[in-house]
Amino acid sequence: MRRRHFMKHFTKLKVLSAAALVVLCVSLLGSSFGVAHAAAKASYTVTVGNSATEVGIDILAFVPQTLKVHRGDSVTWKYAPVHNVRFTDTPDPNLIAPQNIDGQQIPAVDPLVAVPSANSGDPLKPGLNTGILGDPSGPTDFTAVADLPPGTYNYHCDLHPGMVASIVVVDDSVDIPTPAQVSQDAAKEMANNVANAELAYIKQAEIAQTPVIKDGTLQVQAGATSGPGTVERFFPQVGVIQEGQSVQWTVAPGLEPHTVNFNLPLDGNIPPTLNVITDKKGTPWLVPANTFIPTGKSGDSFTGADVYSGELFPSQTYSLKFPKAGVYHYFCAIHPGHIGTIVVLPAGISNPLVVPAAPAPAGTASAAGTASAAATQASTKAQ
Ligand SMILES: [Cu+2]
């Protein structure tokens, strides 16, 4: 999700006092390289997602997923848009639900998720919520000091309910990887995730070059997934059908929802997914933009007036029938740059993208039969 305002910018606290620094140096001198000892109050980093929005790739993962720390170490989450960190075992089931705003029931992001429960630099506590962070213009940070007894503390992102991770506070006597080692491994893991997502993008784009029109319905995939990586694009990006045919969008499995919104604004200016409104008491609320609210149901006909699908979740489908020839651009209200086009050809013009199926040779009933007949022919010619 994309947000331009309402970003809480937190001041990073310097957790190392001069005295602590001396202790740290002495401790490092006496230790073997690459292992963090208990006396050092170390500062660890967790990367929250990763985004290459110019090509529509997001990585929906906390890296590292499991971070071992000693009591008193600090953890900084670095957000690449847009996530929250909340220390509970279950994501909020009512992420966007009607809220009482000045006596009216208005759909808004649950304050449990939207409003931070602590400031950056505060001690880590079960239930801590950082609020939604990660401006599209760059990552933002949140730091918490893990002053907790040894144990496993789970957290997740409420916007992407499969994004789960944990901080494991280990006993002071246990050696754990240093922050430098953890960051180095995390960078490698994240680079792998991005490379895999790029590969998924290329593969899906290649598949989409051969359109699938089944029973008069073109199949379009919204997004592609590779492990924690998602590609926020439509496949095919340009769909071609004939008047009276339909398009069915299927959201790729994974964690990322999408929408199908006709029409793309003429100036290309897609409004932000969420807006901030302030109630009479001055409390800010995050409310979904109009583009997020469904105006047309699956199976409707698209005749040129705006139609918005509303949020479509992984594996969910949505279809529209196109009775009128034309070129129609559409967009996803959630992801910047997630735009597609449907070209509807007038009656009498056949779809140039559809490759006619070869007629089956006489006496062969199956595709396998056709293939083996062709193979026989080829091997005969080769001799
Ligand atoms: Cu999208």
Residues whose N, C-alpha, C, O or C-beta is under 5 A from the ligand:
A	BS01	CU	E232 P257 H258 T259 C332 I334 H335 H338
